[in-house]
Amino acid sequence: MAASFLGTTSIVAFVESAVGIGAGARTGLSSVVCGALMAACFLLIPFIHYIPSAATFGALVFVGLRLCPSLEQWKKFPSIEKIALISMPLVTLATFSLDKAMLVGFALTSIGQFVQFGKMNPYLAGSTALLALSIGLQFTF
């Protein structure tokens, strides 16, 4: 909640949390340390606009690689989910936007579930609709 109060989107908080868990962080202590380090970075805010958006490429690639499944897990995924997993990093690199990449992944997974099982997970469908609405509202205002 503090992250959203300071202007961070919930998607960024979710992805950063997932990367931390993937790295082995299981307790709240890692969140406290990360929060303290981020708070210390507020002193650098005047200099942030000097960093070009292309400089975030390395961080986006690192986060994407940390979230990738292992080869054993990869073999178990259906084809449509493999397409979603490949398209999400490409959309992230093309748009520098995690929310658009997640929308592509959610949409492809929803379509794949509908084609494969004839029904969709209502939570995934609802999340996809809300994310699409959020991105649509970004373009209107």
N, C-alpha and C positions, 0 to 999 in steps of 0.2 A: 504494500500500500504506500509505503514511503517512496518507492521508486516512481509510482504513477503520480504522486503529489509533486515530485521534482521534474516531471515531464518525460519519463521513460515509458515507452509503450509496454503493454503487458506481454507482447510477443518477444520483445528483446529480453525481458526479465525471464520468460519461460526458457528461451534458448540458452541464456547464460546459466540458468539453473541446471538445465540438462547437461551442459558441458561440464559443470562442476561435479555433478553426480557421476558422469562418465569417467571423470578423473579420480574418483574415489571419495569425494566429499560426502559424508553421510550425516554429520552433526551440524548443529546451528553455528558452531564456532567458525567454520569456514565462511559462512555468510556474514558473520560479524567482522571478520578480518577483511573480506572483500568490501563490505560496506565502509569500513574505516579507511581503506585505501582509496575508494571512490570519493569519499568526503574530502580526503586530502587533495584530490585532483581538482576540487573547485577553485583552488588558487590558480590553476592553469587555464581556466575558462577564457580569459581575454586572448589567449594565444591559439585557441582551437581553430578559429576561422582561417588561420594561415596554413592548415593542413589540408591538402587537396583530397577530394573524395576518393581518388584513385589509390591513395595511400592505404585505404582500408582493405584493399584487395587481399593482402596477406592474411589479415585477421579473419576475413570471410572464408578463405580457403582452409585455414586451420580449424575454424569452428566446423565447417562442413566435413572435413576429414575425421574430426573427433566424433561426429554424430553418425558416421557411416557404419553400417553393420559389418560384422566379420564375414569372411568368405563362407564359413559354415552356415551362418544365418542367411546370407545372400542366396544360397542355393534353395532355401525353403520358401522364398517369396514367390508369389504368382507373378506372371509377366507384367500385368498392369502396374503392380506395385514397384517392380523394377524400373519401369518407365517413369513412374512418379519420383522414385529415388534419384534417378539420373537427371530428370528435368528440374528438380528443385534447386540444386547448386547452379545449374546453368541460368535459371531465371534470377537467382540471387546475384550472380556475377554480371548479368546483363542490366539489371535494374538497380542494384545496390539496395534492395529492399527485401527484408525478410518476410514481411506480410504478404507480398505478392507471390513469393516462392511457396509459402505455406498454403496460399489459396490454390495454386496449381497442384500441389501435392494432395491437398484435401479433395479437390475436385476430381482428380484422376483416380484416387482411391475410392471415392464414392461411386464413380462411374463403373470402376472395376467390380465393386461389390454388387452393384445392380445387375451387371451383365452376368457375373458368375453365379450369384445366388438368387437373383430376381427380387431382391429387397436391399434396402440400405440401412445402415446403422443410423437410428434417428439422431443420436448425439453428434455423429460425424456430419450428417446432413445439416443439422442445425448450426454447427460450428462453421461449416462451409458457407452457409447462407449469411451468418453474421459477419464473417470475414469479408465476404463479397460486398455486403452492405457498407462495411467500414471503409473498404478501399474505394467503393463508388462515391461515398460521401467526401473522401479526400479530394476527388476531382471536381466536385461541385462547389466547394467553398474555397 
